[in-house]
């Protein structure tokens, strides 16, 4: 009874948290889940399923959070036209975003993002942050 209640509560919390995320967060969460599940299955030699489930859950959360923080830093850097940096409390993870330019025709800002984990650069790319809403003529 206690296990099913805990599992039900976890599912409800996860579903409620997905209501306010972006597609980028889903992609980051999916990548984190895949890597976490693989690592968990390899690490837990006694029960590989348990390791995969725990690793996938933790990896999914960390991937989605990192992706969301990077997107937030890019938006802030683009609209404030100032470099933005976020660092975890323990200093293990750092996200930096530096504005590069603006295209008035497309109304998009280019932002250079760098993500470090454990002192190592793991991502270095340029992201476009556009103003306004995207509308499409389809149902």
N, C-alpha and C positions, 0 to 999 in steps of 0.2 A: 504494500500500500504506500509506504513512504517513498519508495523508488519511483513509482508511477506518478505520485504527486510532484516530486522534484523534477522529473522529466517533463511533465505537463507545464509546470511553471517555467522551465527553461525554454520550451517551445514558444510559449506565449510571449516571453520577453524578447526572444529573437525575432519573432514576427512583428512585434510592435516597434522594434528598432529599425526594421527595414523600411518603414513608411517614410522616413525622412532622409533617405540616402540617394546618391546619384548613380548613374550607370557606371561611372568611373569607380565608385566605391564597390559596386558589385564585381567589377573586373579584378580589382585589387584583392577583394575578399576571396574570389575564386582561385586566383593564383596562390594566395597564402594558404588556402585550404588544401590545395593539391600538394604543395611543398611540405606543409605541416603533416599531412597524412602520411606521405612517403617517409618523412623523417621519423615520425612516431612509430610507424610499423617496423622500421629498421632498428630503432632504439629499444623498444620493448620486446625482449626476446621470449618472455614467458607467455604473453598474450598479445599477439600482433594486432588483432582487431581493436583491442582497448587502446593500444598505442596509436593506431591510425585514427580512431575517433577523437581521442584527446588532442593529438597533433593537428588534425584537421580543424577542430573547433578553435584552438588557440591561433593557428595560422590564419584562419579566416578572419578572426577579429583583428589581429595585428595588421593583416594586409589591407583590410577596409579602413582601419583607422589611419594608417600611414598614407594611403591614397587620399583620404578626405583632408588630412592636414596639409598635404602637398598642394591640393587644389585650392584650399583656403589661402595658403601663403601666396600662390600665384595670383589669385583674385586681388588680394590686398596689395601686392606689389604693383600690379597693373594699374589699379585705380588710385593708389596714393603716389605712384611714380617714385617710390622709395624702395630700397632693398628691405626684405622681410626675412627673418630667421626664426625658426621654432626649434627648441631643443627639449628633449625629454628630461624629467627631473634628475635622472641618474646620469645624464650626459651620453648615453649609449647611442641615441638616435638624434640626428639633426637634419632639418629641412631648410634650405635657403632658396629664396626666389629673388631674382634681380630683373627689373624691367629693362627691356632692350629697345623697344620702339612701338610706334602706333601707326596703323594704316587707316587713314581717314575714309578711304573708299569702302573698305570692308568693316570699319569700326571695330577692328580687332587689335589687341595689344600683344606683343611678343614678350614672353617672360622666360628667362634662363633659370632652370631649376636644377638643384643638386641635392641629393639625398645621401647621407652618410649613416652607416651603422657600424658601431664598434670601431670608429676611426677610419673606416674604409669607405671610399666613394663607391656606392652601388648603382646610382642612377645619375646621369648627366644629360639633360635634354632640354629642348625648347618647346614651350607650350603656348598655344594661342588662347587668349582670353578675350571673348567678344562681348560687346555691349548689346543690350536689348534682348528680345525674345525671338526665338525661331518659330516661324509659323509655316505650316504646310497646308495646301489645299487637298486634303484627303480625309476620308472618314474611317 
